[in-house]
Amino acid sequence: MTFQKRLWDLVVLAIVIFAAAFATAPWFAFRALKAAAQYEDVQAIGELVDFPAVRRSLTAELNETPAAAAPAEPPSIWRDPLSVFKQAIAPIAPPEPKVDRYLTVPGLSALTRGYAPGAAPAAPPRPAGALDQAKAAVAGPHPTIAYWDPNRVRISVKRPGQPSKATIFTFRRDKLFTWRLVHIRLPVDER
């Protein structure tokens, strides 16, 4: 009887461990992305981020124009002929993509810490001792899970000192325990 009870206990323990690992895998994927960006591990970032999907989503998000900021109608040759000629001879160059600064290693590092690219303070030095590592692990703000389902997870990172500004990272499950970043939603005033 004790053998069957121990076997049953092992089965229950295995199920609990599997469920805990499955539920926390996206959080560990975010932590791996944050560490890879901080230590400039390009190969790990390439494995954790679906760059075409993130680029598409950020491009759509950054190119949204509110109604108040909608561009004026083009000049008319009958009302403003000088503006028409000025526009005609202006160099035709595509605008610089706004997305590029977000998809660099320093940009991803700043985003995973809650800041906009280029606005993040210098990363804190690597903790030396065990006590310093424990203090760094406890120091906030911490990422929180904003939404979780078996195939998609959103992790929110609040900006230190400004909790109203949060960057949302969306991870999609590729395999049983493999999650990849597919979307980044920026705070409203930084789009």
TORDO-802367 format. One record per atom (N, C-alpha, C): residue in three letters; x, y, z. Coordinates in steps of 0.2 Angstrom, whole numbers, padded with zeros to 4 digits, always signed. Each point is the difference from the previous one (the first is absolute). Example, Ala and Ser with C-alpha at 12.3 -4.5 7.8 and 13.67 -1.06 7.14 Angstrom:
2
ALA+0066-0028+0039
ALA-0004+0006+0000
ALA+0004+0006+0000
SER-0002+0005-0004
SER+0004+0006+0001
SER-0004+0005+0003
//
This chain:
191
MET+0004-0006+0000
MET-0004+0006+0000
MET+0004+0006+0000
THR+0006+0000+0003
THR+0004+0006+0001
THR+0003+0002-0007
PHE+0002-0006-0004
PHE+0003+0001-0007
PHE-0005+0004-0004
GLN-0007-0002+0000
GLN-0005+0003-0004
GLN-0001+0007+0002
LYS+0000+0002+0007
LYS-0001+0006+0002
LYS+0006+0005-0002
ARG+0006-0003+0001
ARG+0006+0004-0003
ARG+0000+0002-0007
LEU-0002-0005-0004
LEU-0001+0001-0007
LEU-0005+0005-0002
TRP-0005+0000+0004
TRP-0006+0005-0001
TRP+0003+0007+0002
ASP+0004+0000+0005
ASP+0003+0006+0002
ASP+0005+0003-0005
LEU+0004-0004-0003
LEU+0004+0002-0005
LEU-0003+0002-0006
VAL-0006-0003-0002
VAL-0004+0002-0006
VAL-0003+0007+0002
VAL-0003+0001+0005
VAL-0002+0007+0002
VAL+0005+0005+0000
LEU+0006-0002+0003
LEU+0005+0005+0000
LEU+0003+0002-0007
ALA+0000-0005-0004
ALA+0002+0001-0007
ALA-0005+0005-0004
ILE-0006-0001+0002
ILE-0006+0004-0003
ILE+0001+0007+0002
VAL+0001+0001+0007
VAL+0001+0007+0003
VAL+0006+0003-0003
ILE+0005-0003-0001
ILE+0006+0003-0002
ILE-0001+0002-0008
PHE-0003-0005-0004
PHE-0001+0002-0007
PHE-0005+0006+0000
ALA-0005+0000+0004
ALA-0004+0006-0001
ALA+0003+0007+0002
ALA+0004-0001+0006
ALA+0004+0006+0002
ALA+0005+0003-0006
ALA+0003-0005-0003
ALA+0005+0002-0005
ALA-0003+0002-0006
PHE-0006-0002-0002
PHE-0004+0002-0006
PHE-0003+0007+0002
ALA-0002+0001+0006
ALA-0003+0007+0001
ALA+0005+0005+0001
THR+0006-0001+0002
THR+0005+0005+0001
THR+0005+0001-0006
ALA+0000-0005-0005
ALA+0004+0001-0005
ALA+0000+0007-0004
PRO-0005+0003-0001
PRO+0000+0007-0003
PRO+0004+0005+0004
TRP-0001-0001+0007
TRP+0004+0005+0004
TRP+0007-0001+0000
PHE+0002-0007-0001
PHE+0007-0001-0001
PHE+0003+0002-0007
ALA-0005+0000-0005
ALA+0002+0002-0006
ALA+0001+0008+0000
PHE-0004+0003+0004
PHE+0001+0008+0000
PHE+0007+0001+0004
ARG+0001-0004+0005
ARG+0006+0001+0004
ARG+0006-0001-0004
ALA+0000-0005-0004
ALA+0005-0002-0005
ALA+0001+0006-0005
LEU-0005+0002-0003
LEU+0000+0006-0005
LEU+0004+0006+0004
LYS-0002+0002+0006
LYS+0003+0005+0003
LYS+0007-0001+0002
ALA+0002-0006+0002
ALA+0007-0001+0001
ALA+0004+0000-0007
ALA-0003-0003-0005
ALA+0004+0000-0006
ALA+0001+0007-0003
ALA-0005+0004+0001
ALA+0001+0007-0002
ALA+0005+0004+0004
GLN-0001-0001+0006
GLN+0005+0003+0005
GLN+0007-0002-0001
TYR+0001-0006-0002
TYR+0007-0002-0001
TYR+0002-0001-0007
GLU-0004+0003-0005
GLU+0001+0000-0007
GLU+0001-0007-0003
ASP-0004-0004+0002
ASP+0000-0007-0003
ASP-0004+0000-0006
VAL+0002+0001-0006
VAL-0004+0001-0006
VAL-0003-0007-0002
GLN+0004-0005+0000
GLN-0003-0007-0002
GLN-0006-0002+0005
ALA+0000+0002+0006
ALA-0005-0002+0005
ALA-0006+0005-0002
ILE+0001+0006-0001
ILE-0005+0005-0002
ILE-0004-0003-0007
GLY+0004-0002-0005
GLY-0003-0003-0006
GLY-0004-0006+0001
GLU+0002-0004+0005
GLU-0005-0006+0002
GLU-0006+0002+0004
LEU+0000+0006+0003
LEU-0005+0001+0005
LEU-0005+0005-0004
VAL+0002+0003-0005
VAL-0004+0006-0003
VAL-0002-0002-0007
ASP-0007+0000-0002
ASP-0002-0001-0007
ASP+0000+0007-0003
PHE+0006+0002-0003
PHE+0001+0007-0002
PHE-0005+0002-0006
PRO-0001-0004-0005
PRO-0005+0002-0004
PRO-0007+0002+0003
ALA-0002-0004+0004
ALA-0007+0001+0004
ALA+0001+0007+0004
VAL+0005+0000+0004
VAL+0001+0006+0004
VAL+0001+0007-0004
ARG+0003-0001-0006
ARG+0001+0006-0004
ARG-0007+0002-0003
ARG-0004-0005-0002
ARG-0006+0002-0003
ARG-0005+0003+0005
SER+0000-0002+0006
SER-0004+0002+0005
SER+0002+0007+0002
LEU+0007+0001+0001
LEU+0002+0007+0002
LEU-0001+0005-0005
THR+0001-0002-0007
THR-0001+0004-0005
THR-0007+0003+0000
ALA-0005-0005+0001
ALA-0007+0002+0000
ALA-0001+0005+0006
GLU+0003-0002+0005
GLU-0002+0004+0006
GLU+0004+0007+0000
LEU+0006+0001-0003
LEU+0003+0006+0000
LEU-0003+0004-0006
ASN-0003-0003-0005
ASN-0002+0004-0006
ASN-0007+0002+0001
GLU-0003-0001+0006
GLU-0007+0002+0001
GLU+0000+0008+0001
THR-0004+0003-0003
THR-0001+0007+0000
THR-0007+0002+0003
PRO+0000+0004+0006
PRO-0006+0002+0003
PRO-0003+0005-0005
ALA-0007+0000+0001
ALA-0004+0005-0005
ALA+0003+0007+0001
ALA+0002+0002+0005
ALA+0003+0007+0001
ALA+0006+0001-0004
ALA+0004-0005-0001
ALA+0007+0000-0003
ALA+0000-0002-0007
ALA-0006-0001-0003
ALA-0001-0002-0007
ALA+0003+0005-0004
PRO+0004-0002-0005
PRO+0003+0004-0005
PRO-0005+0005-0004
ALA+0002+0006-0001
ALA-0004+0004-0004
ALA+0000-0002-0007
GLU-0005+0002-0004
GLU-0001-0002-0007
GLU+0006+0003-0004
PRO+0002-0004-0005
PRO+0005+0003-0004
PRO-0001+0007-0003
PRO+0005+0004-0002
PRO-0001+0006-0003
PRO-0003+0000-0007
SER-0004+0005-0001
SER-0003+0000-0007
SER+0003+0005-0004
ILE+0001-0002-0007
ILE+0004+0004-0004
ILE-0004+0007-0001
TRP-0007+0000+0001
TRP-0004+0006-0001
TRP+0000+0004+0006
ARG+0001-0003+0006
ARG+0000+0005+0006
ARG+0007+0001+0002
ASP+0005-0004-0001
ASP+0007+0001+0003
ASP+0005-0003-0005
PRO+0001+0003-0006
PRO+0004-0003-0005
PRO+0008-0001+0003
LEU+0002+0005+0004
LEU+0007-0001+0003
LEU+0001-0006+0004
SER-0005-0001+0004
SER+0001-0006+0004
SER+0000-0007-0004
VAL-0004+0000-0005
VAL+0000-0005-0005
VAL+0006-0002-0003
PHE+0004+0006-0002
PHE+0006-0001-0004
PHE+0005-0002+0006
LYS+0000+0003+0006
LYS+0005-0002+0005
LYS-0001-0007+0002
GLN-0006-0003+0000
GLN-0001-0007+0001
GLN+0002-0004-0005
ALA+0000+0002-0006
ALA+0002-0004-0006
ALA+0007+0000-0001
ILE+0004+0005+0002
ILE+0007-0001+0000
ILE+0004-0002+0006
ALA-0004-0001+0006
ALA+0003-0003+0006
ALA+0002-0007-0001
PRO+0006-0001+0003
PRO+0002-0007-0001
PRO-0005-0005+0002
ILE-0001-0006-0004
ILE-0004-0005+0002
ILE+0004-0005+0004
ALA-0001+0000+0006
ALA+0003-0005+0004
ALA-0005-0003+0005
PRO+0001-0006+0001
PRO-0005-0003+0005
PRO+0002+0003+0007
PRO-0005+0000+0004
PRO+0002+0003+0007
PRO+0003-0006+0004
GLU+0004+0002+0005
GLU+0004-0005+0003
GLU-0005-0004+0005
PRO+0001-0006-0001
PRO-0004-0005+0004
PRO+0000+0002+0008
LYS-0005+0001+0003
LYS+0000+0001+0007
LYS+0001-0006+0004
VAL-0001-0006-0003
VAL+0000-0006+0003
VAL+0007-0002+0002
ASP+0005+0002-0004
ASP+0007-0003+0000
ASP+0003+0002+0007
ARG-0002+0005+0004
ARG+0003+0001+0006
ARG-0002-0004+0006
TYR-0006-0003-0002
TYR-0003-0005+0005
TYR+0003-0007+0000
LEU+0002-0002-0006
LEU+0002-0006-0002
LEU+0007-0001+0000
THR+0004+0004+0003
THR+0007-0001+0002
THR+0001-0003+0006
VAL+0006-0002+0002
VAL+0002-0003+0006
VAL-0001+0005+0006
PRO+0003+0006-0001
PRO-0002+0005+0005
PRO-0007+0002+0001
GLY-0004+0000-0006
GLY-0007+0002+0000
GLY-0004-0005+0004
LEU+0002-0007-0001
LEU-0004-0005+0003
LEU+0002+0000+0008
SER+0006+0002+0001
SER+0002+0000+0007
SER-0003+0005+0004
ALA-0001+0006-0003
ALA-0004+0006+0003
ALA-0007-0002+0001
LEU-0003-0003-0005
LEU-0007-0002+0000
LEU-0002-0005+0006
THR+0005-0005+0000
THR-0001-0005+0006
THR+0001+0002+0007
ARG+0003+0006+0000
ARG+0001+0004+0007
ARG-0006+0005+0001
GLY-0004+0001-0005
GLY-0006+0004+0000
GLY+0001+0007-0003
TYR+0006+0001-0003
TYR+0001+0007-0003
TYR+0000+0000-0007
ALA-0001+0006-0003
ALA+0001+0001-0007
ALA+0007-0001-0003
PRO+0001-0002-0006
PRO+0007+0000-0002
PRO+0003+0007+0000
GLY+0006+0000+0003
GLY+0004+0006+0000
GLY-0002+0004+0006
ALA-0005-0002+0004
ALA-0002+0004+0006
ALA+0002-0004+0006
ALA+0002-0006+0000
ALA+0002-0004+0006
ALA+0006+0002+0003
PRO+0000+0000+0007
PRO+0007+0002+0003
PRO+0004-0006-0001
ALA+0007+0001+0002
ALA+0004-0006-0001
ALA-0002-0006+0004
ALA+0002-0005-0003
ALA-0002-0007+0004
ALA+0004+0000+0006
PRO-0003-0003+0006
PRO+0004+0000+0006
PRO+0006-0005-0001
PRO+0005+0001+0003
PRO+0006-0005+0000
PRO-0003-0007+0002
ARG+0004-0005-0002
ARG-0002-0007+0002
ARG+0002-0001+0007
PRO-0005-0003+0004
PRO+0002-0001+0007
PRO+0005-0004+0001
ALA+0005+0001+0005
ALA+0006-0004+0001
ALA-0002-0006+0005
GLY-0002+0002+0006
GLY-0001-0005+0005
GLY-0007-0003+0000
ALA-0001-0005+0004
ALA-0006-0003+0000
ALA-0006+0004+0003
LEU+0002+0004+0005
LEU-0004+0005+0003
LEU-0002+0005-0005
ASP+0004+0003-0004
ASP-0001+0005-0005
ASP-0005-0003-0005
GLN+0001-0007-0002
GLN-0004-0003-0005
GLN-0007-0001+0003
ALA-0001-0001+0007
ALA-0006-0001+0003
ALA-0004+0007+0000
LYS+0004+0005+0001
LYS-0003+0007+0001
LYS-0003+0002-0007
ALA+0004-0001-0006
ALA-0002+0001-0006
ALA-0006-0004-0003
ALA+0000-0006+0003
ALA-0006-0004-0002
ALA-0006+0002+0003
VAL+0000+0003+0006
VAL-0006+0003+0004
VAL-0002+0007-0003
ALA+0005+0004-0002
ALA-0001+0006-0002
ALA-0005+0000-0006
GLY-0005+0005+0001
GLY-0005+0000-0006
GLY+0001+0006-0005
PRO-0004+0001-0004
PRO-0007-0003-0001
PRO+0001-0007-0004
HIS-0004-0004+0001
HIS+0000-0007-0003
HIS-0005+0000-0005
PRO+0001-0004-0005
PRO-0005-0002-0006
PRO-0005-0004+0003
THR-0006+0002-0002
THR-0006-0004+0002
THR-0004-0003-0006
ILE-0003-0005+0001
ILE-0004-0003-0005
ILE-0007+0003-0001
ALA-0001+0004-0005
ALA-0006+0003-0002
ALA-0006-0004-0002
TYR+0002-0005-0004
TYR-0005-0005-0003
TYR+0004-0006-0001
TRP-0003-0006+0001
TRP+0003-0007-0001
TRP-0006-0004-0003
ASP+0002-0004-0005
ASP-0004-0005-0003
ASP+0005-0005-0002
PRO-0002-0006-0002
PRO+0005-0006-0001
PRO+0005+0002-0006
ASN-0002+0005-0005
ASN+0004+0001-0006
ASN+0002+0007+0000
ARG-0002+0005+0004
ARG+0002+0007-0001
ARG+0000+0003+0007
VAL+0005+0004+0002
VAL+0001+0003+0006
VAL+0003+0007-0001
ARG-0003+0004+0004
ARG+0002+0007+0000
ARG+0003+0002+0007
ILE+0006+0003-0001
ILE+0004+0002+0006
ILE+0001+0007+0000
SER-0002+0003+0006
SER+0000+0007+0001
SER+0006+0003+0004
VAL+0004+0005-0003
VAL+0005+0002+0004
VAL-0001+0008+0001
LYS-0001+0002+0006
LYS-0001+0007+0002
LYS+0007+0003+0000
ARG-0001+0007-0002
ARG+0006+0004+0000
ARG+0002+0002+0008
PRO+0006-0001+0002
PRO+0002+0002+0007
PRO-0001+0007+0001
GLY-0004+0002+0005
GLY-0002+0007+0002
GLY-0006+0002-0004
GLN-0002-0003-0005
GLN-0006+0002-0004
GLN-0005-0006-0001
PRO-0003-0003+0005
PRO-0004-0006-0001
PRO-0006+0000-0005
SER-0002+0007-0002
SER-0005+0000-0005
SER+0002-0002-0007
LYS+0007+0000-0001
LYS+0003-0001-0007
LYS+0002-0008+0001
ALA-0003-0004-0004
ALA+0002-0007+0000
ALA+0001-0002-0008
THR+0005-0004-0001
THR+0001-0003-0006
THR-0002-0007+0001
ILE-0004-0003-0005
ILE-0003-0006+0000
ILE+0003-0005-0006
PHE+0003-0005+0003
PHE+0003-0005-0005
PHE-0004-0006-0001
THR-0002-0002-0006
THR-0004-0006-0001
THR+0004-0005-0003
PHE+0000-0006+0004
PHE+0003-0006-0002
PHE-0004-0005-0003
ARG+0002-0004-0005
ARG-0004-0005-0003
ARG+0003-0007+0001
ARG-0003-0005+0002
ARG+0003-0007+0001
ARG+0001-0003-0007
ASP+0006-0002-0001
ASP+0002-0004-0006
ASP+0000-0007+0001
LYS+0003-0002+0005
LYS+0000-0007+0002
LYS-0002-0001+0007
LEU+0000-0006+0003
LEU-0003-0001+0007
LEU+0003+0005+0005
PHE+0006+0001+0000
PHE+0003+0005+0005
PHE+0004+0006-0004
THR-0001+0001-0006
THR+0004+0005-0004
THR-0005+0006-0001
TRP+0002+0006+0002
TRP-0004+0006-0001
TRP+0004+0005-0004
ARG-0003+0003-0004
ARG+0004+0006-0004
ARG-0004+0006+0000
LEU+0003+0006+0000
LEU-0003+0006+0000
LEU-0002+0002-0007
VAL-0007+0002+0000
VAL-0003+0001-0006
VAL-0003+0007-0001
HIS+0000+0004+0006
HIS-0003+0006+0000
HIS+0002+0004+0006
ILE+0001+0007-0001
ILE+0002+0004+0005
ILE-0005+0006+0000
ARG-0004+0002+0005
ARG-0004+0005+0000
ARG+0003+0006+0004
LEU+0001+0006-0002
LEU+0003+0005+0003
LEU-0005+0004+0004
PRO+0003+0004+0005
PRO-0005+0005+0003
PRO-0003+0004-0005
VAL-0006+0003+0002
VAL-0004+0004-0005
VAL+0004+0006-0002
ASP+0003+0004+0004
ASP+0004+0006-0001
ASP+0007-0001-0004
GLU+0002-0006-0001
GLU+0006-0001-0003
GLU+0000-0003-0007
ARG-0006+0000-0003
ARG-0001-0003-0006
ARG+0001+0005-0006
//
